[in-house]
């Protein structure tokens, strides 16, 4: 069986805020839509759902993030995810310049959870806050 990862989907509190954040990291919007009813109810198992969405692509074109802002049913707030929580807890991006990436998201009010780590002289990396309590890992090859 041949498998290709198409995208990662994330529900967010504010779609425009999330687009600004991921755009600051270099992703670009490749599509926007509003979905509801019929096929959408069937696909996500939420009757009467209505959501705005945006698809962003990485500069190399190999990765996509799909962001959803639910209008109905009302979005459910959860506590911020911790790195040891079971389930998906972060998105990881390899960046050419970690300091520049950190500076770009700092302008939007987002900071590292702690500091920059060095993983075996292979990567400098850190976990940073993102919109809607998303945790993002940024890594630069050493």
Buried (B, 14 or more C-beta within 10 A) or exposed (E): EEEEEEEEEBBBEEBEBBBBBBBBBBBEEEEEEEBBEEEBBEEBEBEEBBBBBBBBBBEEEEBBBBBBBBEEEEBEEEEEBEEEEEEEBBBEBBBEEBEEBBEBBEEBEBEBBEEEEEEEEEBBBBBBBBBBEBBBBBBBEE
